[in-house]
Amino acid sequence: MKSSFNRIANVGNRYQGSYKRVLCVCSAGLLRSPTTAYVLSLDPYNYNTRSAGITNEFALIPVDDVLIAWADEIVCMSQEQVQIIHAKFEPSRKVISLDIPDQFEYRDYNKYLNGEIDG
């Protein structure tokens, strides 16, 4: 329990900077959400990002109440994930879906941006 308490206390750590904090969520937190977090951390966004998975059995970093509390905004890869977030955590912040299909490799955003893969 102490670990969770320390994580909650650290949500407001002033050394994280003043950039918007965005939690990126996909099924396992291995491909789409880390890629989205990477893209959103670059110019022109420069967001402070984290990625996590909604499926506890597969996620290296499962979505939990601490990550939800940390985020200013939550970005999911599907509408189903948005519904799960709302059902499990009842977040008070904005939760959106980017509707990015599960057909990408890690950092495979250039194919999507260039229209080589339909979204």
Secondary structure, 3 states (H helix, E strand, C coil): CHHHHHHHHHCCCHHHCCCCEEEEEECCCCCHHHHHHHHHHCCCCCCEEEEEECCCCCCCCECCHHHHHHCCEEEECCHHHHHHHHHHHCCCCEEEECCCCCCCCCCCHHHHHCCCCCC
